[in-house]
């Protein structure tokens, strides 16, 4: 299991999510705690890289960008965005 470590700005970004996105975001965090490597690599030229993206919510309107620190068993949340209505 991995620990979730949010960047300072992530708390504000999560607070800005619409209410209906919060359940999907919480579910995404549950998955990231267990299997963060299942996310999409941010850099297609480095598909095994530790910077990844997890899409969440209806129509994948939410995105979480994160860094995996495998030795520490940590997932550092860098950015959380919502593009849906």
Secondary structure per residue as TSV (DSSP state, phi and psi in degrees):
chain	resnum	aa	ss	phi	psi
A	1	X	-	360.0	143.7
A	2	X	-	-106.7	146.6
A	3	X	E	-86.1	141.0
A	4	X	E	-93.8	126.0
A	5	X	E	-122.8	103.5
A	6	X	E	-80.0	141.0
A	7	X	-	-64.9	157.7
A	8	X	H	-54.0	-39.1
A	9	X	H	-77.4	-16.8
A	10	X	H	-65.7	-36.7
A	11	X	H	-59.6	-41.6
A	12	X	H	-66.5	-38.1
A	13	X	H	-66.5	-39.5
A	14	X	H	-68.2	-39.1
A	15	X	H	-62.2	-26.3
A	16	X	T	-85.0	-8.0
A	17	X	S	-65.6	144.6
A	18	X	-	-65.6	152.6
A	19	X	G	-53.2	-39.8
A	20	X	G	-70.9	-11.4
A	21	X	G	-90.0	-15.1
A	22	X	H	-66.2	-37.5
A	23	X	H	-64.5	-44.5
A	24	X	H	-64.0	-38.0
A	25	X	H	-64.3	-45.1
A	26	X	H	-61.0	-40.1
A	27	X	H	-64.4	-38.4
A	28	X	H	-62.6	-41.3
A	29	X	H	-62.9	-38.0
A	30	X	H	-60.0	-42.5
A	31	X	H	-67.4	-42.3
A	32	X	H	-63.9	-30.6
A	33	X	H	-65.8	-29.5
A	34	X	H	-100.1	-40.2
A	35	X	H	-144.7	62.9
A	36	X	G	-64.4	-24.1
A	37	X	G	-71.0	-9.6
A	38	X	G	-76.2	-9.0
A	39	X	S	-71.7	168.0
A	40	X	E	-79.5	136.5
A	41	X	E	-67.0	139.3
A	42	X	S	-72.2	-36.5
A	43	X	-	-105.9	108.0
A	44	X	G	-60.5	-25.7
A	45	X	G	-76.2	-11.9
A	46	X	G	-132.0	71.6
A	47	X	T	-64.6	-17.2
A	48	X	T	-99.9	9.1
A	49	X	-	-68.1	157.1
A	50	X	S	-83.7	-6.7
A	51	X	E	-93.9	119.8
A	52	X	E	-137.0	170.0
A	53	X	E	-129.7	136.5
A	54	X	E	-119.2	124.9
A	55	X	E	-91.8	142.3
A	56	X	E	-145.5	163.8
A	57	X	S	87.6	169.2
A	58	X	G	-59.6	128.3
A	59	X	G	67.2	17.3
A	60	X	G	54.9	42.0
A	61	X	-	-74.5	-17.5
A	62	X	E	-105.3	148.4
A	63	X	E	-135.6	134.0
A	64	X	E	-117.8	125.4
A	65	X	E	-102.9	132.3
A	66	X	E	-149.5	161.2
A	67	X	E	-117.8	130.1
A	68	X	E	-97.1	123.8
A	69	X	E	-106.7	94.3
A	70	X	T	-62.5	-47.1
A	71	X	T	-61.0	-34.8
A	72	X	T	-87.9	-9.2
A	73	X	T	56.6	49.1
A	74	X	E	-124.5	146.6
A	75	X	E	-118.4	113.6
A	76	X	E	-95.0	111.3
A	77	X	E	-74.7	125.5
A	78	X	E	-104.6	-32.7
A	79	X	E	-158.0	136.9
A	80	X	E	-129.2	123.7
A	81	X	E	-128.9	152.7
A	82	X	E	-129.5	125.3
A	83	X	-	-110.2	-1.2
A	84	X	-	-88.5	-179.1
A	85	X	-	-88.1	360.0
